[in-house]
Amino acid sequence: MTKRLPKELPATGDQRRSQLLRGVLDLCLLSLIAERPRYGFEFAEALAAGGLELVSDGSIYPLLARMERSGLISSYRAPSPTGGAPRKYYRLTGEGQAELGRGRADWHAFAGPVGRILTTTTPSTGENTQ
């Protein structure tokens, strides 16, 4: 008799956060760029300051490159205030601004119902918690 293994192991807290973030990291970056043009290192700092310290540069740079190829953002070089090499800054394009608006609407439409489901029922009894 063959023992069946579960298809996937339950996600730990960090794994779950990482999976959830993977689906919205592009929107987070677009939102940060909408505040003001930013260069690479600033993204990791801003995400960490917002509580998303799980994001590495290895996730940010490839996503910025894909968003630039898709026409959501554009880049330009500007001198470093410290006198080092010029920095590559990113800014939103019109399409990026429109995508951010659509993404925010999608997020709110998704997060609202999920939040209600997760906060209104207790797992053990199914009783309403409010």
C-alpha positions in Angstrom: 0.0 0.0 0.0 1.3 3.4 -0.9 1.1 6.2 1.6 -0.3 9.4 0.1 1.4 12.6 0.9 -0.3 15.9 1.0 0.1 17.9 -2.2 1.5 20.9 -0.3 2.7 21.4 3.3 0.8 24.0 5.3 2.5 27.4 4.8 4.3 29.0 7.7 3.7 32.6 8.6 6.6 33.9 6.5 5.8 31.6 3.6 2.2 32.7 3.5 3.2 36.4 3.7 5.7 35.8 0.9 3.0 34.1 -1.3 0.5 36.9 -0.6 3.0 39.6 -1.3 4.1 38.0 -4.6 0.6 38.8 -6.0 0.6 42.4 -5.0 4.3 43.5 -5.1 3.9 45.2 -8.4 1.0 47.3 -7.0 3.1 48.2 -4.0 6.0 49.4 -6.2 3.6 51.4 -8.5 2.1 53.0 -5.4 5.6 54.0 -4.1 6.5 55.4 -7.4 3.3 57.3 -7.5 4.3 59.2 -4.4 7.5 60.3 -6.1 10.2 59.0 -8.4 12.4 56.5 -6.6 15.7 54.6 -7.2 16.3 50.9 -6.5 17.5 50.9 -2.9 14.6 53.2 -1.8 12.1 50.6 -2.7 13.4 48.0 -0.2 13.6 50.7 2.5 10.1 51.9 1.9 8.7 48.4 1.8 10.4 47.5 5.0 9.3 50.7 6.7 5.7 49.7 5.7 6.1 46.3 7.3 7.1 44.3 4.2 10.7 43.5 5.2 10.5 40.1 3.4 11.1 41.7 0.0 14.6 41.4 -1.3 16.4 43.4 -4.0 16.3 40.1 -6.0 12.5 40.5 -6.2 12.4 44.2 -6.8 14.8 44.7 -9.7 13.4 42.1 -12.1 9.9 43.3 -11.4 10.9 46.9 -12.1 12.5 45.7 -15.4 9.3 43.9 -16.4 7.1 46.9 -15.5 9.4 49.1 -17.6 9.2 46.8 -20.6 5.4 46.8 -20.2 5.3 50.6 -20.3 4.0 51.0 -16.7 7.0 52.9 -15.6 9.9 54.7 -17.2 13.4 55.4 -15.9 15.9 58.2 -16.0 19.4 58.7 -14.6 20.2 61.5 -12.1 23.4 62.4 -10.3 23.8 60.9 -6.8 23.6 63.5 -4.1 26.7 61.8 -2.5 28.7 62.2 -5.6 28.7 58.6 -6.6 27.5 57.0 -9.8 24.3 58.3 -11.3 21.2 56.7 -9.9 18.4 55.1 -12.0 15.1 56.6 -10.9 11.7 55.2 -11.9 8.5 57.2 -12.5 5.0 56.2 -13.5 3.7 56.5 -17.1 0.1 57.2 -17.9 -0.5 53.5 -18.3 1.2 52.9 -15.0 -1.1 55.4 -13.3 -4.2 53.7 -14.9 -2.9 50.2 -13.8 -2.4 51.4 -10.3 -6.0 52.6 -10.2 -7.3 49.3 -11.5 -5.0 47.4 -9.1 -6.2 49.4 -6.1 -9.8 48.7 -7.0 -9.1 45.0 -7.4 -7.2 44.9 -4.1 -10.1 46.5 -2.2 -12.6 44.3 -3.9 -10.6 41.2 -2.8 -9.3 42.3 0.6 -12.6 43.5 1.9 -14.5 40.2 1.6 -11.4 38.1 2.7 -11.1 40.4 5.8 -14.7 39.9 6.6 -14.5 36.2 6.3 -11.4 35.9 8.4 -12.6 38.1 11.2 -16.3 37.0 11.5 -16.0 33.3 12.1 -14.1 31.4 14.7 -12.4 28.2 13.2 -13.3 25.9 16.1 -17.0 26.5 16.5 -18.1 28.5 13.4 -19.8 30.9 15.7 -20.0 34.6 14.8 -17.3 36.6 16.7 -19.1 39.9 16.7 
